[in-house]
Amino acid sequence: MNLTEQARAAAHSYVDAINNKNLQQLLALFAADAELVHPFGVFSGKAKLEEFYGGLVMLADTRLTVARESAENRICCVEVVGVSPQAPDKPQYAIDLFEVNAQGLVQNLSIYYRNFDLK
Protein backbone atom coordinates (compact mmCIF):
# COMPACT_ATOMS: atom_id res chain seq x y z
CA MET A 1 0.00 0.00 0.00
CA ASN A 2 1.45 3.40 -0.95
CA LEU A 3 1.42 6.43 1.36
CA THR A 4 -1.73 7.89 -0.20
CA GLU A 5 -3.61 4.65 0.45
CA GLN A 6 -2.14 4.46 3.97
CA ALA A 7 -3.28 8.02 4.72
CA ARG A 8 -6.79 7.24 3.46
CA ALA A 9 -6.89 3.98 5.46
CA ALA A 10 -5.75 5.81 8.61
CA ALA A 11 -8.53 8.38 8.24
CA HIS A 12 -11.22 5.73 7.81
CA SER A 13 -9.80 3.58 10.63
CA TYR A 14 -9.89 6.66 12.87
CA VAL A 15 -13.59 7.19 12.16
CA ASP A 16 -14.28 3.49 12.76
CA ALA A 17 -12.39 3.53 16.08
CA ILE A 18 -14.33 6.54 17.32
CA ASN A 19 -17.67 5.09 16.21
CA ASN A 20 -16.79 1.80 17.95
CA LYS A 21 -15.43 3.63 21.03
CA ASN A 22 -12.25 1.60 20.71
CA LEU A 23 -9.51 3.68 22.32
CA GLN A 24 -6.75 1.11 21.80
CA GLN A 25 -7.58 0.77 18.10
CA LEU A 26 -7.51 4.55 17.81
CA LEU A 27 -4.19 4.99 19.61
CA ALA A 28 -2.60 2.27 17.45
CA LEU A 29 -3.12 4.54 14.43
CA PHE A 30 -0.79 7.22 15.83
CA ALA A 31 3.00 7.45 15.87
CA ALA A 32 4.54 7.61 19.38
CA ASP A 33 5.35 11.32 18.92
CA ALA A 34 2.18 12.23 17.03
CA GLU A 35 0.55 15.61 17.44
CA LEU A 36 -3.14 16.51 17.47
CA VAL A 37 -4.04 20.13 16.78
CA HIS A 38 -7.62 20.67 17.92
CA PRO A 39 -9.75 23.68 18.91
CA PHE A 40 -9.35 22.52 22.55
CA GLY A 41 -5.55 22.59 22.31
CA VAL A 42 -2.46 20.83 21.03
CA PHE A 43 -1.86 17.29 22.28
CA SER A 44 1.57 15.74 21.69
CA GLY A 45 2.52 12.12 22.27
CA LYS A 46 0.42 9.05 22.94
CA ALA A 47 -0.10 9.80 26.65
CA LYS A 48 -1.72 13.16 25.86
CA LEU A 49 -3.71 11.63 23.00
CA GLU A 50 -4.98 8.93 25.36
CA GLU A 51 -6.03 11.57 27.90
CA PHE A 52 -7.87 13.61 25.27
CA TYR A 53 -9.61 10.77 23.46
CA GLY A 54 -10.22 8.63 26.53
CA GLY A 55 -11.40 11.49 28.71
CA LEU A 56 -13.57 13.28 26.16
CA VAL A 57 -14.13 11.80 22.72
CA MET A 58 -14.75 8.17 23.68
CA LEU A 59 -17.26 9.25 26.36
CA ALA A 60 -19.49 10.93 23.78
CA ASP A 61 -22.10 9.07 21.77
CA THR A 62 -21.35 11.00 18.61
CA ARG A 63 -21.43 9.00 15.37
CA LEU A 64 -19.11 10.15 12.61
CA THR A 65 -19.65 9.84 8.88
CA VAL A 66 -17.14 10.72 6.18
CA ALA A 67 -18.90 13.03 3.72
CA ARG A 68 -16.04 13.87 1.36
CA GLU A 69 -12.35 13.11 1.15
CA SER A 70 -9.25 13.80 -0.81
CA ALA A 71 -5.84 12.18 -0.47
CA GLU A 72 -2.43 12.76 -1.98
CA ASN A 73 0.99 11.54 -0.88
CA ARG A 74 1.08 11.44 2.95
CA ILE A 75 -2.07 13.54 3.42
CA CYS A 76 -5.74 12.64 3.62
CA CYS A 77 -8.33 15.32 4.23
CA VAL A 78 -11.84 14.22 5.21
CA GLU A 79 -14.99 16.17 5.87
CA VAL A 80 -16.62 14.50 8.86
CA VAL A 81 -20.21 14.92 9.99
CA GLY A 82 -20.85 14.16 13.64
CA VAL A 83 -24.32 13.52 15.03
CA SER A 84 -24.96 13.24 18.75
CA PRO A 85 -28.09 11.58 20.16
CA GLN A 86 -28.29 14.53 22.58
CA ALA A 87 -28.73 16.93 19.63
CA PRO A 88 -29.67 14.85 16.56
CA ASP A 89 -30.97 17.91 14.70
CA LYS A 90 -27.64 19.77 15.06
CA PRO A 91 -24.93 17.93 13.13
CA GLN A 92 -21.38 19.14 13.60
CA TYR A 93 -19.03 19.46 10.66
CA ALA A 94 -15.27 19.12 10.77
CA ILE A 95 -12.33 18.89 8.43
CA ASP A 96 -9.79 16.35 9.67
CA LEU A 97 -6.39 16.64 8.03
CA PHE A 98 -4.29 13.49 8.52
CA GLU A 99 -0.58 13.28 7.76
CA VAL A 100 1.05 9.86 7.99
CA ASN A 101 4.73 9.03 8.40
CA ALA A 102 6.75 6.55 6.30
CA GLN A 103 5.28 3.67 8.36
CA GLY A 104 1.70 4.79 7.63
CA LEU A 105 1.06 5.98 11.20
CA VAL A 106 -0.63 9.31 11.85
CA GLN A 107 2.11 11.83 12.59
CA ASN A 108 -0.13 14.89 12.65
CA LEU A 109 -3.88 15.36 12.81
CA SER A 110 -5.31 18.85 12.54
CA ILE A 111 -9.05 19.25 13.13
CA TYR A 112 -11.03 22.31 12.01
CA TYR A 113 -14.68 22.79 12.96
CA ARG A 114 -17.55 24.57 11.24
CA ASN A 115 -20.61 25.64 13.28
CA PHE A 116 -19.07 24.32 16.50
CA ASP A 117 -20.05 25.97 19.75
CA LEU A 118 -17.21 25.69 22.26
CA LYS A 119 -19.35 27.06 25.11
N, C-alpha and C positions, 0 to 999 in steps of 0.2 A: 504494500500500500504506500503510495507516495504521500508527501507532506500535506498536499491539499486534501486528499481523502482522509488522512489522519486528523486534520483540523475539523473537517466536517463530522467525522465519527465522534470526536471529543465533544463537540457541541451537542449532538443528539444524545450521547450517553449522559451528558450533564443534565439535560432535560428529563431523561428517563430516571436518573438517580433522584432528582428532586421530586418527581411525581410519585416515585416508589418510596420516598422518605428513607433512602438507603445512604446514610452518611459515609459508610466505609467505601461503597462503590463510587461515591462522589469524590472523596479524598484521593482515591487511587488514580483519578484522572489528572491530578496536579503534580507537577515537579515539586521536589522538596523545598525549593526556594521560590516557589510561585508567588505571584502578587495578584491580589484582587483590588481593583479600583472601583469603588461603589459610592453612591451618594452618602452612605453612612460612614465612609472612611476608607482608608487604605489598609489592607490586611496582608501581611507578608509572612510566608512560611506556613507549613502545614498546621502548626499548633494554633496560629491565629485564624486560619481558615476553618479549622475544626470548631473553634469557639464561635465564630460568626455563623457558620451553617448549622452547627448543632444547637446553638442557643437561640437562633432566630428562624432561619429559613425552614429547617426540618420540623419545627413546631407548628408551622402554618399549614393550613389545608389547601393552599393554593395549587391549582392544576395549571401547568404550563403547556402551551401549544406553540410550535414553530409555525409562523405565518409565512415568512419569506426568508431566504438565505442566499448568501453569495460566498464563495470560497476561492482563494487563490494563494498559492504557495503555502506559507505557514499560517495563514489567517482565514478564519471563518467568521462571518458576521451573520447573526440571526436576529430577526425580529420575533420577539416572544410575546405572546398574549397570556397574561395570568388572570385566572378567575378564582375568586375566593367564595366559598359557600356563605360567608358572612356578608358579602356584598356582590351577589351574582349579577346584578345589573350594572356593575361598575368595573369592567375589565381594566386591567393595568397593562400598559404597553412598554416594552423595553427593547433596547438594542444591546445585544451581548456580543462583544468583540473578543473572540478567542484567538490567542497566538500560541502555537505549539512549538516545542523545541525539537531537536533532531531525533529524539526518541518518541515523538508523538504525544508527549505529556503537555498539559496546559502550563505554559510559562507565565502568561499574563492573561487576565480576564478583566476587561473594562465594561462596566454596565452603565447604560444611560437610560433614564426613564423619561416617558412622556406622560403627562396628566397624572403625576404621582404626588400625593399629598404627604409630606413628611411630618405633618403635625399629629 
